[in-house]
Each structure stands twice: as structure tokens, then as C-alpha cells.
Amino acid sequence: MAAYEEIQDELIRAWVIQQQQDKMKREQPIYTTKAHVFQIDPQTKKNWMPASTVAVSVAYYYDSNRNSYRIISVEGTKAIINSTITPNMTFTKTSQKFGQWSDPRANTVYGLGFATEADLQKFIEKFQEVRELAKQTPGESNGSGEPHSPLATHPVHAAPLHSRNSSVSSNQSDGSEKQQRLSTSGLPTVEYQLKYENDRLKIALAQSSANAKKWEIELQTLKNNNARLTTALQESTANVEEWKKQLAAYKEESAKLKKQTIELEQTANDEQISGLQQQLKETTEQLQAVEQERDSTTEVVNINIY
């Protein structure tokens, strides 16, 4: 009996798919984009379940025979969206790249996750445009003022949804893994989007704090180096002043010795002259040593400064 029901379900599903494909051939696409497709969990009515494994084509179709508009998406041979747009439908943007709309006749809520916010905005604009057109061309009425769909009065209308629910129920582990991957993509819930943005702000704040601490340490190091250089410069300046005094004293003493040498050359003997010349030589050497030390110290100070 169970095998018979499974075969019957497969035949019904194949018939529905064939009817949908035949109708799609009669209809003309007026706008096509790509998005990840989701459906609301029929049990919880809160969690999103992925209806597509990858981003698939989602298109608006116009049926000129019935003057109706539909949103259709097919992955492989499976129609994952078949929603006839009615004037009272509303598309809601729930996050930066995610939006949803409710289809009462399909007894589900569809969700679309786009690659960019611009793609979502284009889809919303097209949805509003098509909804206005649906108001102007109501088409065949089913008694509720909504366009008639060939699946609306057929007894197998709920078969595809029932089949999908059965498949999800029999493969809960696979669905859980998909939902786990979905929860990390940031698409299905506003809460996750806010959590993602909050985590990004926390990371940015932590990095800013680390950078501020690093800059504070570098600034303190520069201050310490500047203080040491200032101290060295002051000491060098004091030494230069002292050397200037010594140099002036040596120059004065050298001038005196030269004068005495000239006077002695005129009156004194050779031994006295030789002694004065030796003293003058030593004084000159001391003077040169002081000048060299001054020059080398000044050069070191200049290197430290620049």
C-alpha cells in the first residue's frame, strides 16, 4: 500500500511539473534575476528552510491567455517557486539583502536572499510594478477577487508542498545541516544580521584599542628619546663653552710665549731660546688636541640630533 502511494505521489508530481513546464512555455519572462530561495518551516512558522542548494534563476512571468503574473523558480526538474501575484500581496524587505512575501493559496511564505542590496531593490520595484498590473488586469476570478490559477481548483494543488514536507520530515538531519549553513550566511533572519554587524563592531573596537595602546607606547618612547637627546645637547653645549674658555686661555698663553721668544732671541742665549720653543710647541699641541676634541664632540651631537 505504501509503495502504491509513493508511486501515485511520483506520478502526481510529474504531472504537476509537466503542467507547470507547459504553462511556462506559454508564458513570457519579463524579468529574471538570481537568488537563494527559502520557504518558511510549515511546523514552526518561524524558521527558514532552504528550498534551493545554490543561487537559482527567479523570474516574473506573464500569461497573456489568463492575464496573470507569476513568480517562478526551477532547480533541476523541481519547481521551488510557483506563486501567482495578486493585488493584495506585499513584498517585505527584512534585511539588507533578504526579502519575503506570503502566498496564502500556496500556504507558505517565500524568502529570497540576493547577492547585493541593489539586486533586492530591483526585485522589489518589479514586484510593485507587477502587482499594479495585476490590479488593472484581474483575469479570471475564483470568487475571491484574485486571478485564477490552473492549480487552484485541482485536487493535487497541495501535493508538491506535501511532498516537500514529507521529504523534509524524512531527512531532518540534512535539513538541520542546511539550516546551520544558512544561519552562518546572514540571509534568513534580521537577528543574525544584527548579530553579525555587532560582532564586526566589536572586532573593530578591539583593533582600535590595540592600535591606540601601540601608538601610546611609541609616543612615550619618542618622548624618552627626545628627553635624552635634550640632556645630551645641554651637556655638549656646556662642554663647548668650557672648551672655548680653555682655547682662549691657550691662545693667550701661546701669544705670550711667542712674544717672550722674540724678546729672548734678541737678548738671551741659545739654551733659553730652545726651552721657550719647546714650551711653545707643547702649548700648541695642547691647543690642537682641545680643538679636535671639540670638533668630534660637536659632530656626535649633530648626529644624535638629526
C-alpha positions as CSV (number, residue, x, y, z in Angstrom):
1,M,0.0,0.0,0.0
2,A,2.8,2.4,0.9
3,A,4.6,1.6,-2.3
4,Y,1.4,2.3,-4.3
5,E,1.1,5.7,-2.5
6,E,4.7,6.6,-3.3
7,I,4.2,5.7,-7.0
8,Q,1.0,7.8,-7.0
9,D,2.8,10.8,-5.4
10,E,5.5,10.5,-8.0
11,L,3.0,10.4,-10.9
12,I,1.2,13.4,-9.5
13,R,4.4,15.3,-9.0
14,A,5.5,14.5,-12.6
15,W,2.1,15.6,-13.9
16,V,2.2,18.9,-12.0
17,I,5.8,19.6,-13.2
18,Q,4.7,18.9,-16.7
19,Q,1.7,21.2,-16.4
20,Q,4.0,23.9,-15.0
21,Q,6.5,23.5,-17.7
22,D,3.8,23.6,-20.4
23,K,2.4,26.7,-18.8
24,M,5.9,28.3,-18.6
25,K,6.2,27.7,-22.4
26,R,3.0,29.7,-23.0
27,E,4.2,32.4,-20.6
28,Q,6.8,35.0,-21.3
29,P,9.5,36.1,-18.8
30,I,9.5,39.8,-18.1
31,Y,12.3,40.0,-15.6
32,T,14.9,37.4,-14.3
33,T,17.4,37.5,-11.5
34,K,19.3,35.1,-9.3
35,A,18.8,34.5,-5.6
36,H,18.8,31.8,-2.9
37,V,15.3,30.5,-2.3
38,F,13.8,29.8,1.1
39,Q,10.4,28.7,2.5
40,I,9.1,29.1,5.9
41,D,9.1,26.0,8.1
42,P,5.4,24.7,7.9
43,Q,5.6,23.4,11.5
44,T,7.2,26.3,13.4
45,K,6.2,29.1,11.0
46,K,9.4,30.9,12.2
47,N,12.5,29.2,10.9
48,W,13.6,29.4,7.2
49,M,14.2,26.2,5.2
50,P,16.4,26.4,2.1
51,A,14.5,25.4,-1.0
52,S,17.5,25.7,-3.3
53,T,21.0,24.4,-2.9
54,V,22.6,27.3,-4.8
55,A,21.5,30.7,-6.2
56,V,18.9,29.9,-8.9
57,S,17.0,31.9,-11.5
58,V,13.9,33.7,-10.2
59,A,11.7,35.1,-12.9
60,Y,8.5,37.1,-13.3
61,Y,6.2,35.5,-16.0
62,Y,3.2,37.0,-17.8
63,D,0.4,34.7,-19.1
64,S,-1.3,36.6,-21.9
65,N,-4.1,34.0,-22.1
66,R,-5.1,34.5,-18.5
67,N,-3.8,38.0,-17.9
68,S,-1.9,36.8,-14.8
69,Y,1.6,37.2,-13.4
70,R,3.6,34.6,-11.6
71,I,7.0,34.3,-9.9
72,I,8.6,31.1,-10.9
73,S,11.9,29.4,-10.0
74,V,13.0,25.9,-11.0
75,E,16.0,24.0,-9.8
76,G,16.6,21.0,-12.0
77,T,13.2,19.5,-12.6
78,K,11.7,20.8,-9.4
79,A,9.6,24.0,-9.3
80,I,10.6,25.6,-6.0
81,I,8.5,28.7,-6.5
82,N,5.2,28.9,-8.3
83,S,3.4,32.0,-6.9
84,T,0.7,33.9,-8.7
85,I,0.8,37.6,-7.8
86,T,-2.4,39.1,-6.6
87,P,-3.1,42.8,-5.9
88,N,-3.2,42.3,-2.1
89,M,0.3,40.6,-1.9
90,T,3.2,42.6,-0.3
91,F,6.9,42.0,-0.6
92,T,8.8,42.9,2.6
93,K,12.5,43.7,2.9
94,T,13.7,42.2,6.2
95,S,17.4,42.9,5.9
96,Q,20.0,44.4,3.6
97,K,19.9,41.5,1.1
98,F,16.8,39.5,2.1
99,G,13.1,39.9,1.4
100,Q,9.9,37.8,1.7
101,W,6.3,37.6,0.6
102,S,3.4,35.4,1.7
103,D,1.3,33.3,-0.7
104,P,-1.9,32.2,1.0
105,R,-3.0,29.9,-1.8
106,A,0.3,28.1,-1.7
107,N,0.0,28.1,2.1
108,T,3.7,29.2,2.5
109,V,6.0,32.2,2.8
110,Y,8.8,32.6,0.3
111,G,12.1,34.2,1.1
112,L,14.8,35.3,-1.3
113,G,18.5,36.1,-0.5
114,F,20.3,38.2,-3.0
115,A,24.0,38.8,-3.7
116,T,23.7,42.6,-3.4
117,E,21.2,45.1,-2.0
118,A,20.8,46.6,-5.5
119,D,19.5,43.2,-6.8
120,L,17.0,43.1,-4.0
121,Q,15.8,46.6,-4.7
122,K,15.3,45.9,-8.4
123,F,13.2,42.8,-7.5
124,I,11.1,44.9,-5.1
125,E,10.5,47.5,-7.7
126,K,9.4,44.9,-10.2
127,F,7.2,43.2,-7.6
128,Q,5.4,46.5,-7.0
129,E,5.1,47.1,-10.8
130,V,3.6,43.7,-11.5
131,R,1.2,44.0,-8.5
132,E,-0.1,47.2,-10.0
133,L,-0.5,45.5,-13.4
134,A,-2.4,42.7,-11.6
135,K,-4.9,45.2,-10.3
136,Q,-5.5,46.5,-13.8
137,T,-5.9,43.1,-15.4
138,P,-7.5,40.8,-12.8
139,G,-8.1,38.0,-15.2
140,E,-10.2,35.0,-14.3
141,S,-11.8,35.2,-10.9
142,N,-12.0,32.4,-8.5
143,G,-14.6,34.0,-6.3
144,S,-12.2,35.9,-4.0
145,G,-11.3,38.6,-6.5
146,E,-7.9,37.0,-7.2
147,P,-6.6,35.7,-10.6
148,H,-7.4,32.1,-11.2
149,S,-4.6,29.6,-11.4
150,P,-4.9,26.2,-13.0
151,L,-3.7,24.6,-9.8
152,A,-6.2,26.5,-7.6
153,T,-9.2,24.1,-8.2
154,H,-7.2,20.9,-8.9
155,P,-7.2,18.4,-6.1
156,V,-3.5,17.9,-6.3
157,H,-2.7,21.6,-5.5
158,A,-1.1,20.7,-2.2
159,A,0.7,17.7,-3.5
160,P,4.0,19.4,-4.2
161,L,4.1,21.1,-0.8
162,H,3.0,17.9,0.9
163,S,5.8,16.0,-0.9
164,R,8.4,18.6,0.1
165,N,7.2,18.5,3.7
166,S,7.4,14.7,3.7
167,S,10.9,14.9,2.3
168,V,12.0,17.3,4.9
169,S,10.5,15.2,7.7
170,S,12.2,12.1,6.5
171,N,15.6,13.8,6.2
172,Q,15.7,16.1,9.2
173,S,19.5,15.7,9.7
174,D,20.1,17.0,6.2
175,G,17.7,19.9,6.8
176,S,19.4,20.7,10.1
177,E,22.8,20.9,8.3
178,K,21.4,23.2,5.6
179,Q,19.8,25.4,8.3
180,Q,23.1,25.5,10.1
181,R,24.9,26.6,7.0
182,L,22.1,29.0,6.4
183,S,22.4,30.6,9.8
184,T,26.0,31.4,9.1
185,S,25.3,33.1,5.8
186,G,23.4,36.0,7.4
187,L,20.4,35.7,5.0
188,P,17.3,34.4,6.7
189,T,16.9,36.4,9.9
190,V,17.2,40.0,10.9
191,E,18.6,38.9,14.3
192,Y,21.6,37.2,12.7
193,Q,22.2,40.2,10.5
194,L,22.3,42.4,13.7
195,K,24.5,39.9,15.5
196,Y,26.9,39.9,12.5
197,E,27.1,43.7,12.5
198,N,27.6,43.7,16.3
199,D,30.5,41.2,16.0
200,R,32.1,43.3,13.3
201,L,31.9,46.4,15.5
202,K,33.4,44.5,18.5
203,I,36.3,43.4,16.3
204,A,36.9,46.9,15.0
205,L,36.8,48.3,18.6
206,A,39.3,45.7,19.8
207,Q,41.6,46.5,16.9
208,S,41.3,50.2,17.6
209,S,42.1,49.7,21.3
210,A,45.2,47.7,20.4
211,N,46.3,50.3,17.9
212,A,45.8,53.1,20.5
213,K,47.9,51.2,23.0
214,K,50.6,50.7,20.5
215,W,50.6,54.3,19.5
216,E,50.7,55.3,23.2
217,I,53.8,53.2,23.7
218,E,55.5,54.6,20.6
219,L,54.7,58.1,21.7
220,Q,56.2,57.5,25.2
221,T,59.3,56.1,23.5
222,L,59.7,59.2,21.4
223,K,59.3,61.4,24.4
224,N,62.0,59.4,26.3
225,N,64.4,59.6,23.3
226,N,63.7,63.4,23.0
227,A,64.5,63.9,26.7
228,R,67.8,62.0,26.4
229,L,68.8,64.0,23.3
230,T,67.9,67.3,25.0
231,T,70.0,66.3,28.0
232,A,73.0,65.3,25.8
233,L,72.7,68.6,23.8
234,Q,72.7,70.6,27.0
235,E,75.8,68.8,28.3
236,S,77.5,69.2,24.9
237,T,76.7,72.9,24.9
238,A,78.2,73.3,28.4
239,N,81.3,71.4,27.3
240,V,81.7,73.5,24.2
241,E,81.6,76.7,26.4
242,E,84.2,75.2,28.7
243,W,86.4,74.3,25.7
244,K,86.0,77.8,24.3
245,K,87.4,79.2,27.5
246,Q,90.3,76.8,27.6
247,L,91.0,77.5,23.9
248,A,91.0,81.2,24.6
249,A,93.4,80.7,27.5
250,Y,95.8,78.6,25.4
251,K,95.7,81.1,22.6
252,E,96.6,83.9,25.1
253,E,99.4,81.8,26.6
254,S,100.7,80.9,23.2
255,A,100.8,84.6,22.2
256,K,102.7,85.5,25.4
257,L,105.2,82.7,24.7
258,K,105.7,83.8,21.1
259,K,106.4,87.4,22.4
260,Q,108.8,86.1,25.0
261,T,110.6,84.0,22.4
262,I,111.1,87.0,20.2
263,E,112.4,89.1,23.1
264,L,114.7,86.4,24.2
265,E,116.1,85.9,20.7
266,Q,117.3,89.4,21.0
267,T,118.8,89.2,24.5
268,A,119.1,85.6,25.7
269,N,121.3,82.7,24.7
270,D,120.5,79.6,22.7
271,E,119.6,77.4,25.6
272,Q,116.9,79.7,26.9
273,I,115.5,80.1,23.3
274,S,115.4,76.3,22.9
275,G,113.5,75.9,26.2
276,L,110.9,78.5,25.2
277,Q,110.5,76.9,21.8
278,Q,109.8,73.5,23.4
279,Q,107.3,75.1,25.8
280,L,105.6,76.8,22.9
281,K,105.4,73.5,21.0
282,E,103.7,71.7,23.9
283,T,101.2,74.5,24.3
284,T,100.4,74.4,20.6
285,E,99.9,70.6,20.7
286,Q,97.5,71.0,23.7
287,L,95.6,73.7,21.8
288,Q,95.2,71.4,18.7
289,A,94.0,68.5,20.9
290,V,91.4,70.7,22.5
291,E,90.2,71.8,19.1
292,Q,90.0,68.2,17.8
293,E,88.0,67.1,20.9
294,R,85.6,69.9,20.4
295,D,85.1,69.1,16.7
296,S,84.5,65.4,17.3
297,T,82.0,66.1,20.2
298,T,80.1,68.6,18.1
299,E,79.9,66.1,15.3
300,V,78.4,63.4,17.6
301,V,75.9,65.8,19.0
302,N,74.8,66.7,15.4
303,I,74.4,63.0,14.5
304,N,72.2,62.4,17.6
305,I,70.0,65.4,16.8
306,Y,69.4,64.6,13.1
